[in-house]
Amino acid sequence: MKLRIYLVEDNATVVELLIALLEEVTLAQVVGSSATESEACEWLQAHQALWDLVVLDLGLAKGTGLGILQCLRAQGAAQKMVVLSNCRVKMARTECLNAGADAFFDKASETAQLIDYVNQCSAA
């Protein structure tokens, strides 16, 4: 079975590129996406059996990826959660990992590492 990924990103172009990249070079299927914190939390909580990994950006049109991490971990979500963001501040990486992120990747320089991570999750 393919790894089911949910994307949280407010840039439609980035969403399209991520879907194409993830579905082309990994054993994953993108099952949906949201552009806001509230929409993502609502969908992810209501459909816990339909996703295995969430890939989220920190800066969203409304809310933050950090808020999603905190929301889902407080609700007991056990699925994998990774941050893919342009935020290069070391403190942001640490804060996300402390909030329950399984990994943190920089959009500009760590896309290959994200792909490797997804492939590792798919193989597990």
N, CA, C and O atoms as CSV, one atom per row, in Angstrom:
chain,resi,resn,atom,element,x,y,z
A,1,MET,N,N,0.842,-1.187,0.000
A,1,MET,CA,C,0.000,0.000,0.000
A,1,MET,C,C,0.884,1.246,0.000
A,1,MET,O,O,1.912,1.286,0.677
A,2,LYS,N,N,0.484,2.249,-0.754
A,2,LYS,CA,C,1.241,3.487,-0.836
A,2,LYS,C,C,1.119,4.298,0.448
A,2,LYS,O,O,0.089,4.279,1.121
A,3,LEU,N,N,2.187,5.006,0.769
A,3,LEU,CA,C,2.180,5.939,1.886
A,3,LEU,C,C,1.240,7.081,1.521
A,3,LEU,O,O,1.354,7.662,0.442
A,4,ARG,N,N,0.316,7.401,2.416
A,4,ARG,CA,C,-0.677,8.448,2.145
A,4,ARG,C,C,-0.234,9.752,2.804
A,4,ARG,O,O,-0.088,9.839,4.024
A,5,ILE,N,N,-0.024,10.762,1.960
A,5,ILE,CA,C,0.508,12.051,2.420
A,5,ILE,C,C,-0.565,13.126,2.306
A,5,ILE,O,O,-1.315,13.187,1.332
A,6,TYR,N,N,-0.613,13.970,3.328
A,6,TYR,CA,C,-1.480,15.146,3.313
A,6,TYR,C,C,-0.570,16.365,3.364
A,6,TYR,O,O,0.324,16.439,4.207
A,7,LEU,N,N,-0.793,17.323,2.466
A,7,LEU,CA,C,0.028,18.534,2.382
A,7,LEU,C,C,-0.683,19.723,3.011
A,7,LEU,O,O,-1.888,19.904,2.836
A,8,VAL,N,N,0.071,20.527,3.739
A,8,VAL,CA,C,-0.446,21.783,4.264
A,8,VAL,C,C,0.483,22.880,3.755
A,8,VAL,O,O,1.597,23.054,4.248
A,9,GLU,N,N,0.002,23.608,2.763
A,9,GLU,CA,C,0.796,24.625,2.063
A,9,GLU,C,C,-0.171,25.620,1.447
A,9,GLU,O,O,-1.173,25.228,0.848
A,10,ASP,N,N,0.126,26.915,1.591
A,10,ASP,CA,C,-0.799,27.924,1.072
A,10,ASP,C,C,-0.441,28.444,-0.319
A,10,ASP,O,O,-1.167,29.270,-0.871
A,11,ASN,N,N,0.647,27.981,-0.882
A,11,ASN,CA,C,1.033,28.385,-2.226
A,11,ASN,C,C,0.619,27.273,-3.198
A,11,ASN,O,O,1.185,26.180,-3.179
A,12,ALA,N,N,-0.364,27.563,-4.038
A,12,ALA,CA,C,-0.920,26.554,-4.950
A,12,ALA,C,C,0.134,25.977,-5.894
A,12,ALA,O,O,0.093,24.788,-6.211
A,13,THR,N,N,1.069,26.800,-6.344
A,13,THR,CA,C,2.124,26.323,-7.227
A,13,THR,C,C,3.017,25.319,-6.510
A,13,THR,O,O,3.389,24.294,-7.081
A,14,VAL,N,N,3.357,25.611,-5.266
A,14,VAL,CA,C,4.180,24.689,-4.485
A,14,VAL,C,C,3.429,23.375,-4.250
A,14,VAL,O,O,4.026,22.300,-4.310
A,15,VAL,N,N,2.123,23.460,-3.984
A,15,VAL,CA,C,1.319,22.247,-3.799
A,15,VAL,C,C,1.385,21.383,-5.059
A,15,VAL,O,O,1.620,20.178,-4.969
A,16,GLU,N,N,1.184,21.980,-6.214
A,16,GLU,CA,C,1.233,21.235,-7.475
A,16,GLU,C,C,2.597,20.587,-7.697
A,16,GLU,O,O,2.682,19.428,-8.104
A,17,LEU,N,N,3.667,21.343,-7.427
A,17,LEU,CA,C,5.015,20.812,-7.597
A,17,LEU,C,C,5.295,19.664,-6.631
A,17,LEU,O,O,5.888,18.656,-7.014
A,18,LEU,N,N,4.868,19.820,-5.379
A,18,LEU,CA,C,5.080,18.761,-4.387
A,18,LEU,C,C,4.308,17.491,-4.743
A,18,LEU,O,O,4.832,16.383,-4.622
A,19,ILE,N,N,3.081,17.657,-5.176
A,19,ILE,CA,C,2.294,16.484,-5.570
A,19,ILE,C,C,3.005,15.748,-6.704
A,19,ILE,O,O,3.180,14.531,-6.639
A,20,ALA,N,N,3.414,16.474,-7.736
A,20,ALA,CA,C,4.097,15.854,-8.871
A,20,ALA,C,C,5.389,15.174,-8.425
A,20,ALA,O,O,5.661,14.040,-8.818
A,21,LEU,N,N,6.175,15.850,-7.618
A,21,LEU,CA,C,7.446,15.300,-7.162
A,21,LEU,C,C,7.240,14.056,-6.302
A,21,LEU,O,O,7.844,13.014,-6.558
A,22,LEU,N,N,6.395,14.165,-5.290
A,22,LEU,CA,C,6.200,13.048,-4.363
A,22,LEU,C,C,5.608,11.821,-5.050
A,22,LEU,O,O,6.010,10.693,-4.766
A,23,GLU,N,N,4.666,12.038,-5.940
A,23,GLU,CA,C,4.020,10.894,-6.593
A,23,GLU,C,C,4.876,10.299,-7.706
A,23,GLU,O,O,4.686,9.147,-8.096
A,24,GLU,N,N,5.819,11.088,-8.214
A,24,GLU,CA,C,6.675,10.585,-9.291
A,24,GLU,C,C,7.890,9.830,-8.766
A,24,GLU,O,O,8.288,8.824,-9.354
A,25,VAL,N,N,8.485,10.298,-7.671
A,25,VAL,CA,C,9.759,9.716,-7.243
A,25,VAL,C,C,9.684,8.964,-5.909
A,25,VAL,O,O,10.712,8.537,-5.384
A,26,THR,N,N,8.487,8.800,-5.363
A,26,THR,CA,C,8.343,8.020,-4.130
A,26,THR,C,C,7.175,7.053,-4.292
A,26,THR,O,O,6.414,7.118,-5.257
A,27,LEU,N,N,7.062,6.170,-3.333
A,27,LEU,CA,C,5.914,5.262,-3.302
A,27,LEU,C,C,4.844,5.869,-2.404
A,27,LEU,O,O,4.454,5.289,-1.391
A,28,ALA,N,N,4.381,7.047,-2.799
A,28,ALA,CA,C,3.416,7.781,-1.991
A,28,ALA,C,C,2.293,8.310,-2.862
A,28,ALA,O,O,2.420,8.452,-4.078
A,29,GLN,N,N,1.195,8.592,-2.194
A,29,GLN,CA,C,0.032,9.192,-2.845
A,29,GLN,C,C,-0.394,10.374,-1.990
A,29,GLN,O,O,-0.563,10.237,-0.778
A,30,VAL,N,N,-0.566,11.527,-2.608
A,30,VAL,CA,C,-1.063,12.697,-1.888
A,30,VAL,C,C,-2.585,12.587,-1.850
A,30,VAL,O,O,-3.249,12.563,-2.887
A,31,VAL,N,N,-3.124,12.522,-0.628
A,31,VAL,CA,C,-4.557,12.292,-0.458
A,31,VAL,C,C,-5.350,13.580,-0.261
A,31,VAL,O,O,-6.581,13.553,-0.240
A,32,GLY,N,N,-4.663,14.697,-0.117
A,32,GLY,CA,C,-5.352,15.969,0.042
A,32,GLY,C,C,-4.411,17.060,0.471
A,32,GLY,O,O,-3.231,16.822,0.729
A,33,SER,N,N,-4.953,18.283,0.545
A,33,SER,CA,C,-4.149,19.415,0.982
A,33,SER,C,C,-5.042,20.501,1.553
A,33,SER,O,O,-6.238,20.570,1.271
A,34,SER,N,N,-4.425,21.341,2.358
A,34,SER,CA,C,-5.102,22.495,2.954
A,34,SER,C,C,-4.160,23.681,2.918
A,34,SER,O,O,-2.940,23.526,2.860
A,35,ALA,N,N,-4.751,24.876,2.953
A,35,ALA,CA,C,-3.951,26.095,2.942
A,35,ALA,C,C,-3.969,26.827,4.277
A,35,ALA,O,O,-3.224,27.788,4.466
A,36,THR,N,N,-4.815,26.383,5.207
A,36,THR,CA,C,-4.922,27.068,6.495
A,36,THR,C,C,-4.800,26.083,7.654
A,36,THR,O,O,-5.019,24.882,7.498
A,37,GLU,N,N,-4.447,26.615,8.808
A,37,GLU,CA,C,-4.315,25.788,10.010
A,37,GLU,C,C,-5.634,25.137,10.395
A,37,GLU,O,O,-5.677,23.937,10.664
A,38,SER,N,N,-6.701,25.910,10.425
A,38,SER,CA,C,-7.982,25.355,10.871
A,38,SER,C,C,-8.501,24.279,9.928
A,38,SER,O,O,-8.996,23.246,10.380
A,39,GLU,N,N,-8.392,24.511,8.622
A,39,GLU,CA,C,-8.840,23.524,7.636
A,39,GLU,C,C,-8.032,22.233,7.767
A,39,GLU,O,O,-8.592,21.139,7.712
A,40,ALA,N,N,-6.723,22.364,7.940
A,40,ALA,CA,C,-5.866,21.190,8.068
A,40,ALA,C,C,-6.183,20.409,9.340
A,40,ALA,O,O,-6.337,19.189,9.294
A,41,CYS,N,N,-6.281,21.097,10.468
A,41,CYS,CA,C,-6.581,20.403,11.732
A,41,CYS,C,C,-7.918,19.682,11.652
A,41,CYS,O,O,-8.049,18.542,12.099
A,42,GLU,N,N,-8.898,20.351,11.085
A,42,GLU,CA,C,-10.232,19.747,10.971
A,42,GLU,C,C,-10.198,18.478,10.129
A,42,GLU,O,O,-10.713,17.441,10.546
A,43,TRP,N,N,-9.586,18.558,8.934
A,43,TRP,CA,C,-9.554,17.401,8.042
A,43,TRP,C,C,-8.730,16.268,8.635
A,43,TRP,O,O,-9.164,15.116,8.635
A,44,LEU,N,N,-7.548,16.588,9.140
A,44,LEU,CA,C,-6.654,15.555,9.666
A,44,LEU,C,C,-7.255,14.834,10.868
A,44,LEU,O,O,-7.085,13.623,11.011
A,45,GLN,N,N,-7.948,15.559,11.723
A,45,GLN,CA,C,-8.585,14.935,12.883
A,45,GLN,C,C,-9.787,14.081,12.457
A,45,GLN,O,O,-10.003,12.999,13.003
A,46,ALA,N,N,-10.556,14.560,11.499
A,46,ALA,CA,C,-11.756,13.844,11.058
A,46,ALA,C,C,-11.429,12.613,10.215
A,46,ALA,O,O,-12.262,11.716,10.083
A,47,HIS,N,N,-10.229,12.564,9.646
A,47,HIS,CA,C,-9.863,11.483,8.726
A,47,HIS,C,C,-8.568,10.796,9.161
A,47,HIS,O,O,-7.716,10.499,8.324
A,48,GLN,N,N,-8.417,10.546,10.436
A,48,GLN,CA,C,-7.156,9.988,10.948
A,48,GLN,C,C,-6.758,8.669,10.287
A,48,GLN,O,O,-5.569,8.370,10.184
A,49,ALA,N,N,-7.711,7.894,9.849
A,49,ALA,CA,C,-7.394,6.609,9.231
A,49,ALA,C,C,-6.992,6.744,7.758
A,49,ALA,O,O,-6.633,5.749,7.129
A,50,LEU,N,N,-7.045,7.947,7.203
A,50,LEU,CA,C,-6.801,8.133,5.774
A,50,LEU,C,C,-5.437,8.725,5.440
A,50,LEU,O,O,-5.131,8.924,4.264
A,51,TRP,N,N,-4.606,9.011,6.449
A,51,TRP,CA,C,-3.289,9.584,6.165
A,51,TRP,C,C,-2.226,8.963,7.063
A,51,TRP,O,O,-2.488,8.552,8.193
A,52,ASP,N,N,-1.001,8.911,6.506
A,52,ASP,CA,C,0.139,8.343,7.224
A,52,ASP,C,C,1.192,9.386,7.561
A,52,ASP,O,O,1.934,9.241,8.533
A,53,LEU,N,N,1.250,10.435,6.756
A,53,LEU,CA,C,2.279,11.463,6.904
A,53,LEU,C,C,1.697,12.807,6.495
A,53,LEU,O,O,1.034,12.916,5.463
A,54,VAL,N,N,1.944,13.823,7.303
A,54,VAL,CA,C,1.577,15.180,6.923
A,54,VAL,C,C,2.865,15.967,6.691
A,54,VAL,O,O,3.795,15.920,7.496
A,55,VAL,N,N,2.898,16.692,5.572
A,55,VAL,CA,C,4.016,17.571,5.242
A,55,VAL,C,C,3.461,18.980,5.321
A,55,VAL,O,O,2.555,19.338,4.568
A,56,LEU,N,N,4.007,19.793,6.244
A,56,LEU,CA,C,3.417,21.114,6.431
A,56,LEU,C,C,4.428,22.235,6.427
A,56,LEU,O,O,5.581,22.084,6.831
A,57,ASP,N,N,3.947,23.358,5.957
A,57,ASP,CA,C,4.723,24.599,5.947
A,57,ASP,C,C,4.450,25.323,7.254
A,57,ASP,O,O,3.390,25.147,7.854
A,58,LEU,N,N,5.397,26.134,7.697
A,58,LEU,CA,C,5.176,26.903,8.925
A,58,LEU,C,C,4.309,28.125,8.676
A,58,LEU,O,O,3.377,28.391,9.435
A,59,GLY,N,N,4.606,28.869,7.623
A,59,GLY,CA,C,3.873,30.094,7.329
A,59,GLY,C,C,2.699,29.822,6.423
A,59,GLY,O,O,2.873,29.442,5.266
A,60,LEU,N,N,1.502,30.014,6.944
A,60,LEU,CA,C,0.285,29.776,6.168
A,60,LEU,C,C,-0.514,31.059,6.044
A,60,LEU,O,O,-0.273,32.019,6.775
A,61,ALA,N,N,-1.461,31.078,5.122
A,61,ALA,CA,C,-2.315,32.248,4.934
A,61,ALA,C,C,-3.049,32.591,6.229
A,61,ALA,O,O,-3.183,33.758,6.596
A,62,LYS,N,N,-3.520,31.546,6.911
A,62,LYS,CA,C,-4.187,31.718,8.209
A,62,LYS,C,C,-3.663,30.640,9.139
A,62,LYS,O,O,-3.861,29.450,8.891
A,63,GLY,N,N,-2.996,31.049,10.205
A,63,GLY,CA,C,-2.453,30.113,11.164
A,63,GLY,C,C,-1.036,29.711,10.818
A,63,GLY,O,O,-0.390,30.316,9.962
A,64,THR,N,N,-0.555,28.661,11.509
A,64,THR,CA,C,0.819,28.213,11.315
A,64,THR,C,C,0.897,26.690,11.322
A,64,THR,O,O,0.016,26.008,11.845
A,65,GLY,N,N,1.952,26.184,10.739
A,65,GLY,CA,C,2.213,24.759,10.797
A,65,GLY,C,C,2.505,24.304,12.218
A,65,GLY,O,O,2.174,23.180,12.595
A,66,LEU,N,N,3.124,25.178,13.005
A,66,LEU,CA,C,3.397,24.845,14.403
A,66,LEU,C,C,2.096,24.614,15.163
A,66,LEU,O,O,2.016,23.713,15.998
A,67,GLY,N,N,1.090,25.413,14.882
A,67,GLY,CA,C,-0.217,25.225,15.505
A,67,GLY,C,C,-0.831,23.880,15.144
A,67,GLY,O,O,-1.489,23.255,15.976
A,68,ILE,N,N,-0.622,23.430,13.913
A,68,ILE,CA,C,-1.135,22.131,13.478
A,68,ILE,C,C,-0.429,21.011,14.230
A,68,ILE,O,O,-1.072,20.074,14.703
A,69,LEU,N,N,0.882,21.106,14.339
A,69,LEU,CA,C,1.643,20.110,15.097
A,69,LEU,C,C,1.114,19.999,16.523
A,69,LEU,O,O,0.847,18.905,17.020
A,70,GLN,N,N,0.971,21.137,17.161
A,70,GLN,CA,C,0.513,21.152,18.552
A,70,GLN,C,C,-0.896,20.585,18.671
A,70,GLN,O,O,-1.181,19.827,19.598
A,71,CYS,N,N,-1.772,20.943,17.750
A,71,CYS,CA,C,-3.152,20.460,17.748
A,71,CYS,C,C,-3.196,18.941,17.607
A,71,CYS,O,O,-3.861,18.261,18.388
A,72,LEU,N,N,-2.495,18.417,16.624
A,72,LEU,CA,C,-2.544,16.982,16.353
A,72,LEU,C,C,-1.882,16.157,17.446
A,72,LEU,O,O,-2.406,15.113,17.835
A,73,ARG,N,N,-0.758,16.602,17.937
A,73,ARG,CA,C,-0.083,15.858,19.007
A,73,ARG,C,C,-0.917,15.892,20.290
A,73,ARG,O,O,-0.960,14.902,21.021
A,74,ALA,N,N,-1.577,17.016,20.571
A,74,ALA,CA,C,-2.441,17.107,21.756
A,74,ALA,C,C,-3.617,16.141,21.646
A,74,ALA,O,O,-4.118,15.652,22.658
A,75,GLN,N,N,-4.057,15.865,20.417
A,75,GLN,CA,C,-5.168,14.931,20.185
A,75,GLN,C,C,-4.686,13.482,20.125
A,75,GLN,O,O,-5.492,12.565,19.971
A,76,GLY,N,N,-3.384,13.276,20.246
A,76,GLY,CA,C,-2.849,11.923,20.274
A,76,GLY,C,C,-2.525,11.309,18.927
A,76,GLY,O,O,-2.338,10.095,18.837
A,77,ALA,N,N,-2.455,12.114,17.878
A,77,ALA,CA,C,-2.134,11.583,16.549
A,77,ALA,C,C,-0.746,10.946,16.563
A,77,ALA,O,O,0.225,11.561,17.005
A,78,ALA,N,N,-0.664,9.720,16.080
A,78,ALA,CA,C,0.605,8.977,16.081
A,78,ALA,C,C,1.288,8.961,14.720
A,78,ALA,O,O,2.406,8.459,14.601
A,79,GLN,N,N,0.635,9.503,13.686
A,79,GLN,CA,C,1.216,9.496,12.356
A,79,GLN,C,C,2.458,10.396,12.306
A,79,GLN,O,O,2.702,11.206,13.201
A,80,LYS,N,N,3.218,10.227,11.248
A,80,LYS,CA,C,4.418,11.042,11.030
A,80,LYS,C,C,4.017,12.450,10.613
A,80,LYS,O,O,3.054,12.647,9.872
A,81,MET,N,N,4.780,13.430,11.109
A,81,MET,CA,C,4.549,14.829,10.763
A,81,MET,C,C,5.893,15.487,10.507
A,81,MET,O,O,6.780,15.466,11.361
A,82,VAL,N,N,6.037,16.074,9.322
A,82,VAL,CA,C,7.282,16.764,8.987
A,82,VAL,C,C,6.986,18.182,8.515
A,82,VAL,O,O,5.936,18.468,7.940
A,83,VAL,N,N,7.941,19.048,8.776
A,83,VAL,CA,C,7.844,20.440,8.364
A,83,VAL,C,C,8.727,20.630,7.135
A,83,VAL,O,O,9.874,20.184,7.110
A,84,LEU,N,N,8.188,21.289,6.122
A,84,LEU,CA,C,8.928,21.687,4.922
A,84,LEU,C,C,8.713,23.179,4.790
A,84,LEU,O,O,7.636,23.624,4.395
A,85,SER,N,N,9.743,23.958,5.121
A,85,SER,CA,C,9.548,25.403,5.218
A,85,SER,C,C,10.767,26.161,4.724
A,85,SER,O,O,11.872,25.623,4.653
A,86,ASN,N,N,10.539,27.422,4.384
A,86,ASN,CA,C,11.634,28.320,4.028
A,86,ASN,C,C,12.244,28.977,5.260
A,86,ASN,O,O,13.218,29.721,5.141
A,87,CYS,N,N,11.705,28.723,6.410
A,87,CYS,CA,C,12.190,29.321,7.645
A,87,CYS,C,C,13.511,28.668,8.031
A,87,CYS,O,O,13.546,27.505,8.433
A,88,ARG,N,N,14.582,29.418,7.907
A,88,ARG,CA,C,15.914,28.858,8.161
A,88,ARG,C,C,16.423,29.177,9.564
A,88,ARG,O,O,17.585,28.920,9.875
A,89,VAL,N,N,15.581,29.722,10.387
A,89,VAL,CA,C,15.981,30.066,11.739
A,89,VAL,C,C,16.115,28.775,12.542
A,89,VAL,O,O,15.172,27.988,12.622
A,90,LYS,N,N,17.280,28.561,13.133
A,90,LYS,CA,C,17.531,27.320,13.880
A,90,LYS,C,C,16.503,27.130,14.990
A,90,LYS,O,O,16.118,26.002,15.296
A,91,MET,N,N,16.063,28.222,15.588
A,91,MET,CA,C,15.085,28.138,16.671
A,91,MET,C,C,13.775,27.538,16.171
A,91,MET,O,O,13.125,26.790,16.901
A,92,ALA,N,N,13.379,27.852,14.944
A,92,ALA,CA,C,12.135,27.308,14.384
A,92,ALA,C,C,12.238,25.797,14.254
A,92,ALA,O,O,11.293,25.077,14.577
A,93,ARG,N,N,13.367,25.321,13.789
A,93,ARG,CA,C,13.588,23.872,13.658
A,93,ARG,C,C,13.456,23.203,15.027
A,93,ARG,O,O,12.764,22.195,15.173
A,94,THR,N,N,14.120,23.769,16.011
A,94,THR,CA,C,14.082,23.217,17.368
A,94,THR,C,C,12.676,23.262,17.943
A,94,THR,O,O,12.220,22.296,18.555
A,95,GLU,N,N,11.989,24.380,17.747
A,95,GLU,CA,C,10.622,24.524,18.270
A,95,GLU,C,C,9.684,23.497,17.648
A,95,GLU,O,O,8.849,22.919,18.344
A,96,CYS,N,N,9.814,23.264,16.342
A,96,CYS,CA,C,8.961,22.279,15.659
A,96,CYS,C,C,9.250,20.865,16.146
A,96,CYS,O,O,8.324,20.091,16.385
A,97,LEU,N,N,10.515,20.526,16.292
A,97,LEU,CA,C,10.865,19.189,16.774
A,97,LEU,C,C,10.375,18.997,18.204
A,97,LEU,O,O,9.912,17.914,18.559
A,98,ASN,N,N,10.472,20.036,19.024
A,98,ASN,CA,C,9.959,19.963,20.395
A,98,ASN,C,C,8.441,19.846,20.439
A,98,ASN,O,O,7.888,19.288,21.386
A,99,ALA,N,N,7.761,20.371,19.417
A,99,ALA,CA,C,6.294,20.314,19.361
A,99,ALA,C,C,5.784,18.989,18.790
A,99,ALA,O,O,4.577,18.750,18.750
A,100,GLY,N,N,6.696,18.139,18.354
A,100,GLY,CA,C,6.256,16.830,17.875
A,100,GLY,C,C,6.562,16.512,16.429
A,100,GLY,O,O,6.201,15.437,15.949
A,101,ALA,N,N,7.224,17.422,15.714
A,101,ALA,CA,C,7.593,17.109,14.330
A,101,ALA,C,C,8.606,15.973,14.321
A,101,ALA,O,O,9.510,15.928,15.156
A,102,ASP,N,N,8.452,15.071,13.387
A,102,ASP,CA,C,9.398,13.970,13.251
A,102,ASP,C,C,10.646,14.390,12.486
A,102,ASP,O,O,11.704,13.777,12.627
A,103,ALA,N,N,10.517,15.442,11.674
A,103,ALA,CA,C,11.656,15.950,10.915
A,103,ALA,C,C,11.334,17.370,10.447
A,103,ALA,O,O,10.176,17.786,10.434
A,104,PHE,N,N,12.375,18.100,10.064
A,104,PHE,CA,C,12.251,19.471,9.576
A,104,PHE,C,C,13.161,19.592,8.366
A,104,PHE,O,O,14.351,19.286,8.442
A,105,PHE,N,N,12.596,20.044,7.237
A,105,PHE,CA,C,13.360,20.183,6.005
A,105,PHE,C,C,13.213,21.603,5.459
A,105,PHE,O,O,12.129,22.186,5.489
A,106,ASP,N,N,14.318,22.143,4.961
A,106,ASP,CA,C,14.311,23.457,4.325
A,106,ASP,C,C,13.888,23.297,2.866
A,106,ASP,O,O,14.441,22.470,2.141
A,107,LYS,N,N,12.901,24.097,2.439
A,107,LYS,CA,C,12.397,23.990,1.060
A,107,LYS,C,C,13.495,24.219,0.033
A,107,LYS,O,O,13.540,23.549,-0.999
A,108,ALA,N,N,14.380,25.168,0.319
A,108,ALA,CA,C,15.375,25.568,-0.669
A,108,ALA,C,C,16.524,24.574,-0.810
A,108,ALA,O,O,17.107,24.455,-1.888
A,109,SER,N,N,16.857,23.862,0.263
A,109,SER,CA,C,18.072,23.058,0.193
A,109,SER,C,C,17.927,21.605,0.629
A,109,SER,O,O,18.882,20.838,0.507
A,110,GLU,N,N,16.764,21.202,1.132
A,110,GLU,CA,C,16.653,19.853,1.683
A,110,GLU,C,C,15.510,19.020,1.085
A,110,GLU,O,O,14.972,18.131,1.745
A,111,THR,N,N,15.149,19.313,-0.156
A,111,THR,CA,C,14.086,18.553,-0.806
A,111,THR,C,C,14.504,17.103,-1.011
A,111,THR,O,O,13.683,16.198,-0.861
A,112,ALA,N,N,15.758,16.871,-1.348
A,112,ALA,CA,C,16.246,15.498,-1.528
A,112,ALA,C,C,16.134,14.710,-0.224
A,112,ALA,O,O,15.815,13.521,-0.236
A,113,GLN,N,N,16.396,15.375,0.896
A,113,GLN,CA,C,16.271,14.712,2.198
A,113,GLN,C,C,14.813,14.375,2.502
A,113,GLN,O,O,14.529,13.337,3.100
A,114,LEU,N,N,13.886,15.248,2.092
A,114,LEU,CA,C,12.460,14.953,2.251
A,114,LEU,C,C,12.093,13.708,1.450
A,114,LEU,O,O,11.393,12.828,1.952
A,115,ILE,N,N,12.558,13.633,0.221
A,115,ILE,CA,C,12.280,12.467,-0.627
A,115,ILE,C,C,12.830,11.202,0.028
A,115,ILE,O,O,12.150,10.176,0.071
A,116,ASP,N,N,14.052,11.275,0.536
A,116,ASP,CA,C,14.642,10.120,1.227
A,116,ASP,C,C,13.785,9.722,2.436
A,116,ASP,O,O,13.557,8.536,2.675
A,117,TYR,N,N,13.320,10.700,3.182
A,117,TYR,CA,C,12.496,10.440,4.367
A,117,TYR,C,C,11.194,9.737,3.966
A,117,TYR,O,O,10.790,8.759,4.594
A,118,VAL,N,N,10.547,10.244,2.920
A,118,VAL,CA,C,9.294,9.639,2.445
A,118,VAL,C,C,9.536,8.209,1.992
A,118,VAL,O,O,8.740,7.316,2.284
A,119,ASN,N,N,10.631,7.992,1.280
A,119,ASN,CA,C,10.945,6.634,0.829
A,119,ASN,C,C,11.208,5.704,2.006
A,119,ASN,O,O,10.811,4.540,1.966
A,120,GLN,N,N,11.865,6.192,3.046
A,120,GLN,CA,C,12.103,5.382,4.240
A,120,GLN,C,C,10.780,5.033,4.930
A,120,GLN,O,O,10.581,3.903,5.374
A,121,CYS,N,N,9.882,6.015,5.013
A,121,CYS,CA,C,8.562,5.767,5.623
A,121,CYS,C,C,7.766,4.758,4.789
A,121,CYS,O,O,7.056,3.914,5.336
A,122,SER,N,N,7.891,4.853,3.471
A,122,SER,CA,C,7.169,3.922,2.592
A,122,SER,C,C,7.662,2.496,2.759
A,122,SER,O,O,6.885,1.547,2.659
A,123,ALA,N,N,8.951,2.348,3.012
A,123,ALA,CA,C,9.543,1.028,3.148
A,123,ALA,C,C,9.257,0.390,4.513
A,123,ALA,O,O,9.346,-0.828,4.667
A,124,ALA,N,N,8.923,1.206,5.474
A,124,ALA,CA,C,8.706,0.688,6.846
A,124,ALA,C,C,7.405,-0.065,6.985
A,124,ALA,O,O,7.088,-0.554,8.069
